[in-house]
Structure formats: structure tokens, C-alpha cells
Amino acid sequence: MTSKDLQAPALAGLSVKGGRARYTIESDDWQPMMIGDTPLAGFSWIPVAEEDGAWSSYWMRIGAGARSPSHRHESIELLMILEGIFTDDDGTDFVPGETVTYQAGTTHSSFSRDGCVVLVVTREASTIA
């Protein structure tokens, strides 16, 4: 969602008042997630906001047992774990309240044994490695 999209709420969990947008996760808002043209089985997302190409943010949900393909971060990416356990391909677990950043150029895959929801903030989309 761009700053101009704040005029017309399209998400069930979005309310807008003046220049302030408030979002509450609603089950109807989850959309299938992709990296480029590759669908990510067990992954879904909800776009939250973006600042005209400077950054974007979205909620990402990983279903129980889902694993991403190896992918490359084209810009720095910050994740904050809201619920569940997010696990990196080296076996490191991240729990609710923790943040993890991936530097531009890093390559990895991630998964969740029991499912998780994370907030993602980045500038550019990842690409399949």
C-alpha cells in the first residue's frame, strides 16, 4: 500500500483517519505470497504500508512445516516475530518479541515447525537464489 492508498481502505483490518492508518490483522486479508513468479507454499502475506519505494512493510504468515526456497535479500530486511517460532536455515530460532535483520546480499531459507507471524520491513523484494 502506498501513501496515496490511505484514502481508500481495501483491507478488512484497515481504518484510516486523517493521515493515520491503523491496521488489525484480519483472516480475510491474507493473500498467497510469492517471490517473483514463484508461489511460496504455506506462506501468505498482508501488505501494510510503503513509502514511495524507500521502504515497505507487510505481515508474513508461515504455516506449520512450510519452508521457503533459498532466496537472496536485495536490500536490508528487518523481521519482528509476533507469534510462533521463526527458524533460519542454520537452525537458529527467533521467538515473539525478537527481531532479526538480513543484510543486502545475504542468502538463506527459513521455516516454522508450528507456524508463525512476523512483521517484515524492507526496501526491495527478495529474489530466488
Buried (B, 14 or more C-beta within 10 A) or exposed (E): BEEEBBEEBEBEBBEBEEEEBEBEBEEEBBEEBEBEEEEBEBBBBBBBBBEEEEBBBBBBBBBEEBBBEEBBBBBBBBBBBBBBBBBBEEEEEBEBEEEBEBEEEBBBBBBBEEBBBBBBBBBBBBEEE
